Amino acid sequence: MILIALFLSQVAFAMNVNPAPFPVFLKEGFSSILEFEEAPTQVVLGDQNLFQVEKLERSIVIKPLVPYATTNMFVYFKKKEARLFILTASEDNEPTYFKKFTSLIPSKPTTSATRQAARVYGRKAVVHKSVFDRKKDFLTVDFEISADASAKITPDWDRIRLKHKDRYVSPSKLWSERREIQRDSTIKARLIFTKPNIPLDMRDVSLVVPVKGSTKPFLANLKAGR
């Protein structure tokens, strides 16, 4: 009966809920820990030969078994909704060592002060971190794309480029939390550029993010050491 109930719950989950996948970046020789508010009841891996997963109270510990691999992972709970993760192992990754997932605090009745203090999302792309590896000659760029209340944003992911003066460089790898940015929200993404041939101080280097339905792309400047 337990197996039947579990199977039916998974079928209902697949039919009625489409969770946004959360990317987890891993590297052989390193562990990544995901911590939740509730202890997971079950973890389902797309390919169990690529990653090792261990449950530890309210956390799960993930280790890649091969240098390069990608698969999906579902984490089920007794009370909370199931979560979907995309696991990616690569020698080029900056691993996700630890991530804690917490529920949103229920909103209180808004006042003029709370409305002013609330976060206002704008239509933009912002680079938070850009790291250039001199030995392997590749550049990793972590950035966010946000949408305001007017409309959702669909980036043209295939046309994202790194711009240095009049030269454009295509990324060799790209990961993002979601493919679209809904209104009043933001997503995180990561790009890797192999042999970008740019100055180490990132002078005159920017990220160009085209947006479908718009003739004006997002531009975000890069700076060394961020």
Secondary structure by P-SEA (a helix, b strand, c coil): caaaaaaaaaaaaaaccccbbbbbbbbccbbbbbbcccccccccccccccbbbbbcccbbbbbbccccccbbbbbbcccccbbbbbbbbccccccccbbbbbcccccccccaaaaaacccccccccccbbbbbcccbbbbbbbbbbbcccbbbbcccccbbbbcccbbbbbcbbbbccccccccccccbbbbbcccccccccccbbbbbbbccccbbbbbbbbccc
